[in-house]
């Protein structure tokens, strides 16, 4: 029991560092997924615009 009390602050510190790393990794993943969705939407809009230009239709379609 005495050794557990002796090492408890170190164990808690390591667990907090691991938890912070996991939170940071999840945040980066969510930012990456958000960027990917935004990029895909931009590409879809660009393809739609090019399709409209190619067909001679200059009016934008209602969404």
C-alpha positions in Angstrom: 0.0 0.0 0.0 2.9 2.3 0.8 4.4 1.8 -2.6 1.1 2.6 -4.3 0.9 5.9 -2.4 4.5 6.6 -3.4 3.9 6.1 -7.1 0.3 7.4 -7.3 1.2 11.0 -8.4 3.3 9.5 -11.2 0.6 7.2 -12.3 -2.0 10.0 -12.3 0.4 12.2 -14.3 1.0 9.5 -17.0 -2.8 8.9 -17.2 -3.5 12.6 -17.7 -0.8 12.8 -20.4 -2.3 9.8 -22.2 -5.8 11.3 -21.9 -4.6 14.7 -23.3 -3.0 12.9 -26.2 -6.2 11.0 -27.0 -8.2 14.2 -26.8 -5.7 16.0 -29.1 -5.8 13.1 -31.6 -9.6 13.1 -31.7 -9.7 16.8 -32.2 -7.2 16.5 -35.2 -9.4 13.7 -36.6 -12.5 15.8 -36.4 -10.8 18.7 -38.0 -9.5 16.5 -40.8 -13.0 14.9 -41.4 -14.5 18.4 -41.5 -11.9 19.6 -44.0 -12.6 16.5 -46.1 -16.3 17.1 -46.2 -15.8 20.8 -47.1 -13.4 19.8 -49.9 -15.8 17.2 -51.3 -18.7 19.8 -51.2 -16.4 22.3 -53.0 -15.5 19.7 -55.7 -19.2 18.9 -56.2 -20.0 22.6 -56.6 -17.2 23.0 -59.1 -18.3 19.9 -61.1 -21.9 21.2 -61.2 -20.7 24.6 -62.4 -18.5 23.1 -65.1 -21.4 20.9 -66.2 -23.7 24.0 -66.4 -21.1 25.8 -68.5 -20.6 22.8 -70.8 -24.3 22.5 -71.4 -24.7 26.2 -72.2 -27.0 26.7 -69.2 -25.8 29.9 -67.5 -28.5 30.1 -64.9 -27.7 28.4 -61.6 -29.9 25.6 -60.5 -32.0 26.0 -57.4 -30.8 23.9 -54.5 
